[in-house]
Amino acid sequence: MMPGQQIPRLLGVIGAGQMGAGIAQVAASKGVPVVLVDVAQRSLDHGLAAIQRSLAKQVQKQHTTQEEADKTSAYIRTSLSLKVVFNLHLLPVWTHHQLLFLQELKQADFIIEAVSESDRLKKSIFEQLGKTSRPDAILASNTSSISITRIAAATARPQQVSRLACIL
């Protein structure tokens, strides 16, 4: 860690797919408490199972100990508290939802969005994050194809929005 950098007290990760689960695992392995949020229990279960498989492989290959793997798991909690309203006309698939607020993320000081590459979905998430997250929270998107400037414009605080490129 570089001088002046701080470790988040709570990292929020939106989206429990491959990228979101990977981000959660890496952060938790460094001792950062993580809340992994998604709209479906099945998605959270799948994300947690992927994390457990990854940790088991690391233990098997002796890249980590079982004790460290258990500590990593203990730093991750999940939430279905993405409050949603069904709206078929706005967005396709997990994307059939318009986010109203992200209750579980209100205490996070760093939030990473890792959902499907849908301009509307990402803008909707950031619009709500801008309204409901801590005023000093850093908001990041793992987008690979959507302009971060367009995503940031959905918030009242675009200067606190960043692109976070993760390769897992």
Disulfide bonds with the S-S distance in Angstrom:
none
